Amino acid sequence: MELRQLEYFVAVAEERNFTRAAERVRISQSGVSAQIRQLEREVGAELFDRSARVVTLTVAGKAALQHARATLAEAAALSRAVGEVTGLVRGRLTVGMVVGCTVTPLFDALAAFHRAHPGVEISLFEADSERLVEEVRAGGADLALVGCAGATPEGLEALTIVSEGLVAAVPYGHPLAGRSSVTLRDLTEHPIVCMPPGTGLRAVLDLACAARDLRPEITLQAGAADAVADLAARGLAVAVLSASMATGYGDRLAVLTIDDVEVPALLALVWRDTHNPALRELVAYGRRAFAGPQDLTRAGTPTPGGS
């Protein structure tokens, strides 16, 4: 039994698909299948039910998965311990980032870390904030940039980068355009375009409306600020964005404060408490990259409470 066989087994179990697992571990699908078959022969039981389109674990596979993960974790810990003694940082880090969010300081941190520690393999993926938090909790991601409603996720370490309120944005010919502020009840009189459920910004809006027993008509949803603004600019609905997200659309949209949204939209780096030296180093680079004032215009947008 080899560590790589356990790695392939865990990949197939988590991806529930041999093709996606092969892409993840960067070998051919036939190679993954052959190694899994060899592992099954060694343990004396089939680990996967391959009869359906989605691969599922057998009873034996479910029993083996926890031990496979633990064995891989112990092997990684051994490698890290040796690396710390020799002054080297190596291994693999998976970083998550909210969809549609171009965050220059995060990219700067990744680049500086890579230059200092080329032995660490870095992978980056996008998802909505709810999934990113789940991935960090489950160990599928080491670090993630997420949007949050009011507070960072419980049980995770966090670095809050931005905290700000929501605003409404309407074209200049809209009935609300002459006002400097609105209430949530004012917004419920108009169709709304906003980010979808699972995003920090949407969570802020939903919580605020629920607290006032309001049911807004969210007729349009989009995962990127540009799309939300474009739909509003065409008169289809009132856009709900974070304050920094709206600043770049002043040529097309009037921005109105929402007076009764008290919960702020946050943008934060989150990670689990860990002894992984590579992650500790990356977090340190992240702290430095985000230490200065952030440019919250469209060009380099950290988007608080975004995806």
N, C-alpha and C positions, 0 to 999 in steps of 0.2 A: 504494500500500500504506500503510495507516494503523496506528498503534499499537493502536487499539481492535480492529482485525481480528486482530492477533496475540494480543491479550488473550483474545478470544473463542475463537480457535483453541486456545490453551493450556488454557483452561477446558474445552472439549469433550474435548480429549485426556486431561485428568486425570480428568474426571468420567465419561467414556465414555458420555455421555448428553446429548442436546441440551437436554432439559427441565431437568435439574439444573444444567447449565452456564448456562442462561438465568437461573435463580434466583440463581446465584452472582454473575453480572455485572449482575443487576438490570435486564434488559430482556426483551422478549418472546422466546419461542422462535423465532417467525418472523423476528424481527430478527437473532438469532444466525445462523439458517440462511442468511438473505440475505447477511450479511456474510461468512460462510464461503464461500459460492458465489462472491462477488465476489473473495475472496482466491484461490480456486482458479483462477478465470479469469486473474487477474493472473500467477500463477506457472506456469500452463499445465499443471496436473496436479491430479487429485483427491487430497485429503489424508486423506479418511476413507472407509472401507468401511461403507456404510450398509445393507448387505443383511441383517444379523443384528439381533437385538434389542439387543445391546450394540454401540455404535459403536467401531470399531477403526481405528487408523492404517494407512494404506497405506504402502508402502515410501517413497514421496515424503513422506508425512506424518511418518514417523519421522525422515527426514533433516532436515525443516524444524523439528521441535520444539525441538531443542537451540538452533538459531539464533534461534528466536522467543523462547525464554526469555532468551537472552543479550541480545537487543535490548531486551526489556522491562526487564531488570535495569540495562542501561546508561542507559535513559531515566529510570528511577527514581533512579539514582545522580546523574544530571545535576540532577534536581529537588532532591534532597537537598543537593547541593553549593551550589546557589543559595540554598536555604533557610538553610543554615548561615551563608553570607556575610551574608544579610539578617537573621539572628537569629531566623528562623522555623523551627518544626518542623512538618512536614506530611507527608502520605502516608497509608499504610494499615498497620495492624498486626493480625495474626491471633494470638489467644491461645487456647491449649488448656488444659483443666482436667479432672482425673480425674472420672469419672462418680460421682455420688452424694456429692460432697464439697462442703459449703457452707463456703467459706473466706472469712470476713469481711475479713481483711487484704488479700487479693487484690482483692476488690471495692472496698475503700477506696483501694487503689493505682490501680485503673482510674479510679475517680471523680475522684480528685485530679489524675491525669494529664489526663483529659478536660477538666477545668475550666481547666487551665493551657495546654492545647494543643488547642483545639477544631477545629483544621484537620486533625487526624489522625483518620481513621476507624478505629474499633476493632471487630473482630468476635470473638466468643467461642463456642467449641464444646466439647463434652464427648466424651471417648473413653477407652478404657482406656490404661494407661500405656505399653504397648508401642507402640501406634499413635501416641500423642503423641510419643514419642521419634523414631519413624520420620518423622513429619511435620516435626519440627524439623530433623532431619538433611537432609531433602529440600527444605526451604524452604517447605513447606506451612503451617507455623506459625512465628511469630517467637519466641514465648515459650510455655512450658508448665509447668504445675504437675503433677508426676508423683510416683508412688510408686516406690521403688527398693528393691532387696535389697542391703544392705551397702555399696554405693558408688554414686555418681552415674554416669551413662552416660559412657563414654570419648569423648573428642573434642568434648565440649560444655562450655560454661561452665555453672556451677551455683552455686546458693545453697541450702545445706541448711537447712531450716526446723526439722525435728524428726527426731530419731533415737531409736528406742526398740524394745523387744523385743515378742515375741508373748505372748499369754496365751490360756488356755482359759476358756470361760465355760459354766457348766452350771446348770440349775435347782436350787433348794435341796434337792429330794428325790433328786437324782441320786447314785449311789454314790461319785462323786468329790467331791461337794460339801463333805465334811468335811475335805478336805485343803487346805493352803495352796499346794502346788505339785505338778506332775506332770512326767513325762518324755514324750518323744515316743512311746516304746514303750507307756506307759500309754494314750496317746491312740489308738494303733492297735487297742486292744481295744474301741473304741467307734466307731460311725459319726460322721462329722465333717461339719459345715456350714462352708463357707469361701467366700471370694471366688473367682471363676473364673480360669483361666489368662489371662495377659496383665496381671494386676494385680501390684503390688509385693508386697503381703502374701502372695499365693499363691506368688510366686517365692521368698520367704523360707522358707515352709513346705516347698516342694518341694525346695529346696536342702538344708535341714537333714535332711529325711527321706532323701534320696538319699545323703548323707554317712554315714548309719547303716544303709543298706540296708534301710530301712523302707518299706512300701507301705501307707499309710493308706487306709481306706475312706471316700473323700469322696463321700457319697451325695447331698448337697444343695449347690447353689451359688447365690449371690446377689450382685449387684453393689453393694448398699448395706448399711451396717452395721446399720441398723434391721431389714432383712429377715433378715440372718444371726442377729441376737439374737432376733427373734420366733420363728424356727424352732427355735432352741435352747430358748427358754423353754417351748415346747410339748412338749418332751421328744423331739423328732425326732432330734437329734444334738448332739454337743458342738461349740460354736462356737469357731472360732479367729479372734481379732481382735488388733489392736494394743492396747497398754496404754491409750492415750488413748481409743480407740474404745469400750472396754469400760466406762469409768468411769461412763457415764450409765445403765447397766442394773442397778445394784446392787439395785434394788427387786425384780428378778425373777431375777437370775443371780448365782451365786457365781463370782468371778474367781480363777483359779489361775495362778500363774507357771509357765511352761514352762522347766524348768531347763536343758535342753541345746540350746536354740536360741541360738546365739552371734551369728549374723548379724543386725544390727539392720534394722528396717524404717525407711526414710527417706521424708520428704516434702521435695521440692526443686523450686525453679524452675530450669529449664534453658533455654538459648538457645545459638545459634551465635555464635562470635566474628564480629562484624560492625561495619561502619563506619556503620550506619544510625543517625543521631542520634535519631530517634524511639524506636527500641528502647533506645538507651543511656539516654534519659530515663525510659522506662517501667521499666527495670531499677532505676534509681536510686530511683524511687518505690516499687518493690517492696521494696528493701532497707530503706527507711525504715518502710514499713508493717509489715514483719515483724521490725523491730529489737527491739521490746519483748517481754515474756513473752507466750506464746500461751495462750489459753484453749482447752484441749483437751477440754472437755466436749462433750456432744452439741449444745449450742446453737450453737456456732460452729465446728464441727469441722474443723480440719485433720486428715485421716486418714492418718497415715503408712503407706506401703506399701499404700495403698488401691488404687483402680482404676487 
